[in-house]
Amino acid sequence: WMLDSLATGRLTLPRNRIVGYSLLLLFAYGFSYTYTMDDSRTLSETLRLAFNVLSFLSVMHFVRGERRFDHAIVALVVTGVGVAAIAGFQYVTGIIFWNEQLILQQVARVNATFADPNSLATFMNVVIAISLSGALAVRRLWLRFVLLGAAGACALGLLFSFSRAGWLCGAVVFGLFILLALRSRPVAAFALVCLAAAVAFGLFVAVPQIADRFEQSLEPGALSVRPYLIEAGLIMFLENPVLGVGAGAYRLAAQTEYAFANPFVWYVSASHTAIVTTMAELGIVGLTLTLLICWETIRQLWQIHNDEQRPELHQGYAAGLLLAFLAVLLQAQSVGVFFEEPYLWIILGLTVVLRRWRRTDAGRRPTDDRQQSDPFLRPSSPVVRPQ
């Protein structure tokens, strides 16, 4: 795709506001290098965002038809089940990758293929959302049970992460899914609630570490140093309201100029709240672009989900992507990872793909509206010879 664009001297992009806002966000990251407090960190974060944006554009380019979209969803679900299996293996055997200290904590946690158990929890919630929504949208009974099984496997992976933020986010996402399901399949929604309640009760009794983790949430120091980190970020925003201190510069700023706001700066200096990080690092500009991306994504997916002229499967895809996006957004306010999360950009890419499919009277085969702007997809015009 990039080679074709270089050869023709023309880069074709879908006409979607999410694309425009994402490119503006990348520009804001790069521009912050001119005034940042931490040159190396800003450069690193800008390159990471550039890679994620390229992944976003690549998803839109390569996922062109309905079959490829199905394959992309299948790839996400299969990957999620595989990661959940690794998490289960770690929980049973005590073998931990990347960070062996996790198994030595008061409540042993697993991370599967991620460095942080919270990142594992985020991915599990993404796959759970897509699997549950797909299970209610597909017509084949065996496929419905496969997707429900995938959601159950990922729920176990989420459990073994022992991420309190992940558990809370998962409960919220499941509750929103039930509300959506009640509109079209109330009996199935009620059955899922009963099944989930029974399984949750059984796991609570069988796995005593769950109760221990809940008890930790009730301790006075459960929030750790997060209030101080939030206060430091808000002070940075108030003193640098327009452009912030620079992309990725929160940590250095918290350790130096704003160390007075966090008495535990020696313990942790990285923000754990994504929205506060964006406000501190990119100011009103970054905050505005973040809100625009979130609003446009939610709006487009909600419209697709409620479009009765679209196939039921497309509506289910939209519901799954919407819940997956909300899962990433909500957990980012505790983990502090939002635009850095690669699965966010896969979700955004699939959203744009689903949005650009035209509605058809038959409601089956989507039409790709890129034919209007992409010369490689336009049908050839017949040659008219003069008489």
C-alpha positions as CSV (number, residue, x, y, z in Angstrom):
1,W,0.0,0.0,0.0
2,M,2.8,2.5,1.0
3,L,4.8,1.5,-2.1
4,D,1.9,2.0,-4.4
5,S,1.3,5.4,-2.8
6,L,4.9,6.4,-3.3
7,A,4.9,5.1,-6.9
8,T,1.8,7.1,-7.8
9,G,2.5,10.1,-5.7
10,R,-0.9,9.9,-4.1
11,L,-1.9,8.6,-0.7
12,T,-5.6,7.5,-0.6
13,L,-7.3,7.6,2.8
14,P,-10.9,6.9,3.7
15,R,-13.1,10.0,4.3
16,N,-13.8,9.6,7.9
17,R,-13.4,12.0,10.8
18,I,-11.7,9.4,13.0
19,V,-8.9,9.3,10.4
20,G,-8.6,13.1,10.4
21,Y,-8.6,13.5,14.1
22,S,-6.0,10.7,14.5
23,L,-3.6,12.4,12.0
24,L,-4.0,15.7,13.9
25,L,-3.2,13.9,17.1
26,L,0.0,12.5,15.6
27,F,0.9,16.0,14.5
28,A,0.3,17.3,18.0
29,Y,2.6,14.7,19.4
30,G,5.3,15.6,16.8
31,F,4.9,19.3,17.4
32,S,5.3,18.9,21.1
33,Y,8.9,18.0,20.4
34,T,9.6,21.7,19.9
35,Y,8.8,22.6,23.5
36,T,8.9,19.3,25.6
37,M,10.6,18.9,28.9
38,D,11.8,15.4,27.9
39,D,13.2,15.2,24.3
40,S,13.9,11.4,24.3
41,R,10.6,10.4,25.8
42,T,8.6,12.7,23.4
43,L,10.4,11.2,20.4
44,S,9.8,7.7,21.7
45,E,6.1,8.3,22.2
46,T,5.7,10.0,18.9
47,L,7.3,7.1,17.1
48,R,5.0,4.7,19.0
49,L,1.9,6.6,18.0
50,A,3.1,6.8,14.4
51,F,3.4,3.0,14.4
52,N,-0.1,2.6,15.9
53,V,-1.5,5.1,13.3
54,L,0.1,3.1,10.5
55,S,-1.4,-0.1,11.9
56,F,-4.8,1.8,12.0
57,L,-4.4,2.7,8.3
58,S,-3.2,-0.7,7.4
59,V,-6.3,-2.3,8.9
60,M,-8.5,0.0,6.8
61,H,-6.5,-0.9,3.6
62,F,-6.3,-4.6,3.9
63,V,-9.7,-5.4,5.4
64,R,-11.6,-4.5,2.3
65,G,-14.4,-7.1,2.1
66,E,-16.9,-8.8,4.3
67,R,-14.8,-12.0,4.3
68,R,-11.7,-10.3,5.4
69,F,-13.6,-8.5,8.1
70,D,-14.8,-11.9,9.4
71,H,-11.3,-13.1,9.3
72,A,-10.1,-10.1,11.3
73,I,-12.7,-10.8,14.0
74,V,-11.8,-14.5,14.1
75,A,-8.2,-13.6,14.5
76,L,-8.9,-11.4,17.5
77,V,-11.1,-14.1,19.1
78,V,-8.6,-17.0,18.4
79,T,-5.7,-14.8,19.7
80,G,-7.7,-14.0,22.9
81,V,-8.4,-17.7,23.6
82,G,-4.7,-18.5,23.1
83,V,-3.6,-15.8,25.5
84,A,-6.2,-17.0,28.0
85,A,-4.9,-20.5,27.7
86,I,-1.4,-19.2,28.5
87,A,-2.8,-17.3,31.5
88,G,-4.4,-20.5,32.8
89,F,-1.1,-22.4,32.3
90,Q,0.7,-19.8,34.3
91,Y,-1.9,-19.8,37.1
92,V,-1.7,-23.6,37.4
93,T,2.1,-24.0,37.1
94,G,3.3,-20.7,38.6
95,I,5.6,-20.1,35.6
96,I,5.6,-16.4,34.8
97,F,7.1,-14.7,31.8
98,W,8.9,-11.2,31.8
99,N,8.1,-10.4,35.4
100,E,8.7,-13.2,37.9
101,Q,7.9,-11.0,40.9
102,L,4.2,-11.3,40.1
103,I,4.0,-14.8,41.5
104,L,5.6,-13.7,44.7
105,Q,3.0,-11.1,45.6
106,Q,0.4,-11.5,48.4
107,V,-2.1,-12.5,45.7
108,A,-0.2,-14.2,42.8
109,R,-1.0,-12.7,39.4
110,V,-0.3,-13.8,35.8
111,N,0.5,-11.7,32.7
112,A,0.5,-14.3,29.9
113,T,2.4,-12.6,27.0
114,F,2.1,-9.1,28.4
115,A,4.5,-7.3,30.8
116,D,1.6,-6.0,33.0
117,P,-1.4,-8.1,34.2
118,N,-3.5,-5.0,33.6
119,S,-2.7,-5.1,29.9
120,L,-3.8,-8.8,29.9
121,A,-7.1,-7.8,31.5
122,T,-7.7,-5.1,28.9
123,F,-7.2,-7.5,26.0
124,M,-9.4,-10.1,27.7
125,N,-12.2,-7.6,28.0
126,V,-11.9,-6.6,24.4
127,V,-12.2,-10.2,23.2
128,I,-15.1,-10.9,25.7
129,A,-17.0,-7.9,24.3
130,I,-16.5,-9.0,20.6
131,S,-17.3,-12.7,21.4
132,L,-20.5,-12.0,23.3
133,S,-21.9,-9.6,20.7
134,G,-21.0,-11.9,17.9
135,A,-22.7,-14.8,19.7
136,L,-26.0,-13.1,19.6
137,A,-25.6,-11.9,16.0
138,V,-24.6,-15.1,14.3
139,R,-27.3,-17.5,13.1
140,R,-25.5,-20.8,13.2
141,L,-26.1,-22.5,16.6
142,W,-22.7,-24.2,16.7
143,L,-20.9,-20.9,16.0
144,R,-22.9,-19.2,18.8
145,F,-21.6,-21.8,21.3
146,V,-18.1,-21.4,20.0
147,L,-18.2,-17.7,20.6
148,L,-19.7,-18.1,24.1
149,G,-17.0,-20.6,24.9
150,A,-14.4,-18.1,23.7
151,A,-15.9,-15.4,26.0
152,G,-15.8,-17.9,28.9
153,A,-12.2,-18.8,28.3
154,C,-11.2,-15.1,28.2
155,A,-13.3,-14.5,31.4
156,L,-11.0,-17.0,33.1
157,G,-8.0,-15.2,31.7
158,L,-9.4,-12.0,33.1
159,L,-9.9,-13.6,36.5
160,F,-6.4,-14.9,36.7
161,S,-5.0,-11.5,36.0
162,F,-6.4,-10.4,39.4
163,S,-6.7,-6.9,38.0
164,R,-9.2,-5.0,40.0
165,A,-9.6,-2.4,37.3
166,G,-10.0,-5.2,34.8
167,W,-12.7,-6.9,36.9
168,L,-14.6,-3.6,37.3
169,C,-14.3,-2.8,33.6
170,G,-15.4,-6.3,32.7
171,A,-18.5,-6.0,34.9
172,V,-19.4,-2.7,33.4
173,V,-19.0,-4.0,29.8
174,F,-21.0,-7.1,30.6
175,G,-23.8,-4.9,32.1
176,L,-23.8,-2.7,29.0
177,F,-23.9,-5.8,26.8
178,I,-26.9,-7.2,28.7
179,L,-28.7,-3.8,28.2
180,L,-28.1,-4.0,24.5
181,A,-29.2,-7.7,24.3
182,L,-32.4,-7.0,26.2
183,R,-33.6,-4.9,23.3
184,S,-33.5,-7.8,20.8
185,R,-33.0,-11.1,22.7
186,P,-34.4,-10.7,26.3
187,V,-34.6,-14.4,27.0
188,A,-31.0,-15.0,25.9
189,A,-29.9,-12.0,28.0
190,F,-31.6,-13.3,31.1
191,A,-30.1,-16.8,30.6
192,L,-26.6,-15.2,30.3
193,V,-27.1,-13.2,33.5
194,C,-28.1,-16.4,35.4
195,L,-25.2,-18.4,33.9
196,A,-22.7,-15.6,34.7
197,A,-24.0,-15.3,38.3
198,A,-23.7,-19.0,38.9
199,V,-20.2,-19.2,37.5
200,A,-19.1,-16.2,39.4
201,F,-20.4,-17.6,42.7
202,G,-18.7,-20.9,42.0
203,L,-15.4,-19.3,41.3
204,F,-15.7,-17.1,44.3
205,V,-16.0,-20.2,46.5
206,A,-13.4,-22.3,44.7
207,V,-10.7,-19.6,44.4
208,P,-10.1,-17.9,47.8
209,Q,-7.6,-15.5,46.2
210,I,-10.6,-13.6,44.8
211,A,-11.8,-12.7,48.2
212,D,-8.3,-11.7,49.2
213,R,-8.1,-9.4,46.2
214,F,-11.5,-7.8,47.1
215,E,-10.3,-7.2,50.7
216,Q,-7.2,-5.4,49.3
217,S,-9.6,-3.1,47.5
218,L,-11.2,-2.1,50.8
219,E,-8.0,-1.2,52.5
220,P,-7.2,2.5,53.2
221,G,-4.3,2.4,50.8
222,A,-6.1,0.7,47.9
223,L,-5.7,3.7,45.7
224,S,-2.0,3.7,46.4
225,V,-0.5,7.1,45.2
226,R,-2.9,7.7,42.4
227,P,-4.5,10.8,44.1
228,Y,-1.1,12.4,44.2
229,L,-0.4,11.5,40.5
230,I,-3.7,13.0,39.5
231,E,-3.0,16.2,41.5
232,A,0.4,16.5,39.8
233,G,-1.1,16.1,36.4
234,L,-3.8,18.7,37.0
235,I,-1.2,21.2,38.2
236,M,0.8,20.6,35.0
237,F,-2.4,21.3,33.0
238,L,-3.3,24.5,34.9
239,E,0.2,25.9,34.4
240,N,0.5,24.7,30.8
241,P,-3.2,24.8,29.6
242,V,-2.9,25.1,25.9
243,L,-0.1,22.7,24.8
244,G,1.0,20.9,28.0
245,V,4.5,19.8,29.0
246,G,5.1,17.6,25.9
247,A,4.1,14.1,24.9
248,G,5.6,11.6,27.2
249,A,7.1,14.2,29.5
250,Y,4.8,13.6,32.5
251,R,7.2,11.3,34.3
252,L,10.2,13.7,34.1
253,A,8.0,16.6,35.0
254,A,6.6,14.7,38.0
255,Q,10.1,13.8,39.2
256,T,11.6,17.4,38.9
257,E,9.6,20.6,38.6
258,Y,6.4,19.1,40.0
259,A,7.9,16.7,42.5
260,F,6.3,18.8,45.4
261,A,2.9,17.4,44.4
262,N,3.8,13.8,45.0
263,P,5.5,12.9,48.2
264,F,6.0,9.3,46.9
265,V,7.7,10.3,43.7
266,W,10.6,8.0,44.5
267,Y,8.1,5.1,44.4
268,V,6.1,5.8,41.2
269,S,6.1,8.8,38.9
270,A,4.1,7.5,35.9
271,S,0.5,8.6,35.7
272,H,-2.2,5.9,35.9
273,T,-5.0,8.0,34.5
274,A,-5.0,8.4,30.7
275,I,-7.2,11.5,30.6
276,V,-5.1,13.3,33.1
277,T,-1.9,12.3,31.3
278,T,-3.3,13.7,28.0
279,M,-4.3,17.0,29.7
280,A,-0.9,17.4,31.4
281,E,1.2,16.5,28.3
282,L,-0.8,18.0,25.4
283,G,-3.1,20.5,27.1
284,I,-6.4,21.6,25.7
285,V,-5.3,20.6,22.2
286,G,-4.7,17.0,23.1
287,L,-7.8,16.8,25.3
288,T,-10.0,18.2,22.5
289,L,-8.6,15.7,20.0
290,T,-9.1,12.8,22.5
291,L,-12.7,13.7,23.1
292,L,-13.4,14.1,19.4
293,I,-11.9,10.7,18.6
294,C,-13.9,9.1,21.4
295,W,-17.2,10.8,20.5
296,E,-16.9,10.1,16.8
297,T,-16.1,6.4,17.4
298,I,-19.0,5.9,19.8
299,R,-21.4,7.9,17.6
300,Q,-20.5,5.9,14.4
301,L,-20.7,2.5,16.0
302,W,-24.0,3.4,17.8
303,Q,-25.5,4.5,14.5
304,I,-24.5,1.3,12.7
305,H,-25.8,-0.8,15.6
306,N,-29.2,0.9,15.4
307,D,-29.4,0.9,11.5
308,E,-32.2,-1.6,10.7
309,Q,-31.3,-1.6,7.0
310,R,-28.0,-3.2,7.8
311,P,-27.5,-7.0,8.3
312,E,-27.9,-8.3,11.8
313,L,-24.3,-9.5,11.8
314,H,-23.0,-6.0,11.0
315,Q,-25.1,-4.6,13.9
316,G,-23.6,-7.2,16.1
317,Y,-20.1,-6.3,14.9
318,A,-20.8,-2.7,15.8
319,A,-22.0,-3.6,19.3
320,G,-18.9,-5.7,19.9
321,L,-16.5,-3.0,18.7
322,L,-18.4,-0.3,20.7
323,L,-18.1,-2.4,23.9
324,A,-14.5,-3.2,23.2
325,F,-13.7,0.5,22.7
326,L,-15.4,1.3,26.0
327,A,-13.4,-1.4,27.7
328,V,-10.1,0.1,26.6
329,L,-11.3,3.7,27.4
330,L,-12.6,2.8,30.9
331,Q,-9.6,0.7,31.9
332,A,-7.2,3.4,30.6
333,Q,-8.4,5.6,33.4
334,S,-6.9,3.2,35.9
335,V,-3.9,1.8,34.0
336,G,-3.0,4.9,32.1
337,V,-2.6,3.3,28.7
338,F,-4.9,4.5,25.9
339,F,-3.4,5.7,22.7
340,E,-0.4,3.4,23.5
341,E,-2.7,0.4,23.3
342,P,-2.4,-1.2,19.9
343,Y,-5.8,-3.0,20.1
344,L,-7.4,0.5,20.3
345,W,-6.2,1.2,16.8
346,I,-7.4,-2.1,15.5
347,I,-10.8,-1.3,16.9
348,L,-10.7,2.1,15.2
349,G,-9.6,0.6,11.9
350,L,-12.4,-1.9,11.9
351,T,-14.9,0.8,12.9
352,V,-13.9,2.9,9.8
353,V,-14.2,-0.2,7.6
354,L,-17.7,-1.1,8.9
355,R,-18.8,2.6,8.5
356,R,-17.8,2.9,4.9
357,W,-19.8,-0.1,3.8
358,R,-22.9,1.3,2.0
359,R,-26.3,-0.1,3.0
360,T,-27.8,-2.3,0.3
361,D,-31.5,-3.1,-0.3
362,A,-30.7,-6.8,0.2
363,G,-28.8,-6.1,3.4
364,R,-26.2,-8.7,2.6
365,R,-23.3,-7.7,0.4
366,P,-21.7,-4.4,1.5
367,T,-20.4,-2.0,-1.1
368,D,-17.1,-0.3,-0.6
369,D,-17.4,3.5,-1.0
370,R,-13.7,3.9,-1.6
371,Q,-14.4,3.4,-5.3
372,Q,-15.3,7.1,-5.4
373,S,-11.9,8.2,-4.3
374,D,-9.5,5.4,-5.0
375,P,-8.5,5.1,-8.7
376,F,-7.4,1.5,-8.2
377,L,-10.9,0.5,-7.2
378,R,-12.9,2.4,-9.8
379,P,-14.5,0.4,-12.5
380,S,-13.1,1.0,-15.9
381,S,-15.2,3.2,-18.2
382,P,-16.0,1.9,-21.7
383,V,-14.1,3.6,-24.5
384,V,-16.5,5.6,-26.7
385,R,-15.2,5.8,-30.3
386,P,-16.3,8.7,-32.5
387,Q,-18.6,7.8,-35.3
